[in-house]
Amino acid sequence: MESFTKLTATACPIDQLNLNTDQILPARYLKWTRSQALGTVLFHDLRLDDQRNERDDFPLNKAEWRDAKIIIGERNFGCGSSREAAVYALYDYGIRCLIAPSFGDIFAGNAVQNGLLAATVAENDAAEIADLLKRTPDAPVTVDLEAQTIACGQRTYRFIIDALRRRRLLNGWDDIVLTESYGEHISDFKAQDKIKRPWAVPQDPS
């Protein structure tokens, strides 16, 4: 998994409460494998009309935000079903950070598993960042995971993230590497447990 430390990039505001995982990646694309470029169908039914033409009013279709790596969302971003493929689609499109007042719990967990930062900010801060970007779409946004700050325009905002998720993203750790990081503690526990419960240690049948 790629580590995440600091990112300066274009950020796209998407003004929609309760943006759910079916809107991020419609269910019919769950049959696709990761190698089939899920990023090409990100927000498919929001981005395209019935004739598969781009909707002019969808933010990621606008030239200034088409290559955004950061999305500024609203409350409850990623709610709905637990499909991890919604995170795949965001990441494969090129999104590396999501900023919103709150996230669906399972979605936020899936995000960190795939190296995608879900940064939680105060609702008025998210609205202020989004308003600035609508006025000046080319304004760069810098997200610093070490400092847990977001810089946009002349302002710097704080964001929160679970401490363990932050550690995993900073180090690029998946579940296996995270477990291995506790190797010394695991070895100590096994040694002590062998003394306390010798009867529980499997015996060599030979």
Residue pairs with C-beta under 8 A, 6 or more apart in sequence:
1 113
1 114
1 115
1 172
1 173
1 174
2 115
2 172
3 115
3 169
3 170
3 171
3 172
4 96
4 97
4 115
4 117
4 145
4 169
4 170
4 172
5 144
5 145
5 146
5 170
6 142
6 143
6 144
6 145
6 146
7 69
7 70
7 96
7 97
7 117
7 142
7 143
8 140
8 141
8 142
8 143
9 68
9 69
9 70
9 96
9 97
9 140
9 141
10 64
10 65
10 67
10 68
10 69
10 70
10 137
10 138
10 140
10 141
11 68
11 69
11 70
11 71
11 72
11 99
11 129
11 133
11 141
11 152
12 59
12 60
12 65
12 68
12 70
12 71
12 72
12 133
13 59
13 71
13 72
13 129
13 130
13 133
13 134
14 59
14 60
14 71
14 72
14 73
14 74
15 74
15 130
16 23
16 73
16 74
17 74
17 75
17 76
18 74
18 75
18 76
18 79
19 73
19 74
19 76
19 77
19 78
19 79
20 78
20 79
20 80
20 81
20 104
21 78
21 79
21 80
21 81
21 82
21 83
21 86
21 104
21 107
22 80
22 81
22 83
23 43
23 45
23 46
23 80
24 42
24 43
24 78
24 86
24 89
24 90
25 38
25 41
25 42
25 44
25 83
25 85
25 86
25 88
25 89
26 41
26 44
26 45
27 83
29 38
29 41
29 44
29 85
29 89
30 83
30 85
32 38
32 41
32 85
34 88
34 92
37 92
38 85
38 88
38 89
38 92
39 89
39 90
39 91
39 92
39 93
39 94
40 93
41 89
42 60
42 89
42 90
42 92
42 93
43 58
43 60
46 55
46 58
47 54
47 55
47 58
47 60
47 61
48 54
48 55
49 55
54 61
55 61
59 65
60 66
60 68
62 137
64 137
64 138
65 137
67 94
68 94
68 95
69 94
69 95
69 96
69 97
70 95
70 96
70 97
70 98
70 99
70 141
70 143
71 90
71 95
71 97
71 98
71 99
72 99
72 100
72 126
72 129
72 130
72 133
73 98
73 99
73 100
73 126
74 100
74 101
74 126
75 100
75 101
75 102
75 123
76 102
76 103
76 104
77 98
77 100
77 102
77 103
77 104
77 107
77 118
78 86
78 98
78 103
78 104
78 107
78 108
78 111
78 118
79 104
79 107
80 104
82 106
82 107
82 110
84 110
84 113
84 114
86 107
86 110
87 107
87 110
87 111
87 113
87 114
87 116
88 114
90 98
90 116
91 114
91 115
91 116
95 116
96 115
96 116
96 117
97 116
97 117
97 119
97 143
98 111
98 116
98 117
98 118
98 119
99 119
99 121
99 126
99 129
99 143
99 150
99 159
100 118
100 119
100 120
100 121
100 126
101 120
101 121
101 122
101 123
101 126
102 120
103 111
103 118
103 120
107 118
108 118
108 165
111 117
111 118
112 118
112 165
112 168
112 169
113 174
113 175
115 169
115 172
117 143
117 145
117 161
117 169
118 161
119 143
119 148
119 150
119 159
119 160
119 161
120 159
120 160
120 161
121 129
121 150
121 157
121 158
121 159
121 160
122 157
125 157
128 155
128 157
129 141
129 150
129 152
129 157
132 139
132 152
132 153
132 155
133 139
133 141
133 152
136 153
139 152
139 153
140 152
141 150
141 151
141 152
142 150
142 151
142 152
143 149
143 150
143 159
144 150
144 151
145 161
145 166
145 169
145 170
146 170
148 158
148 159
148 160
148 161
148 166
149 156
149 157
149 158
149 159
150 156
150 157
150 158
150 159
151 157
161 169
167 173
168 174
168 178
171 177
173 181
193 200
194 201
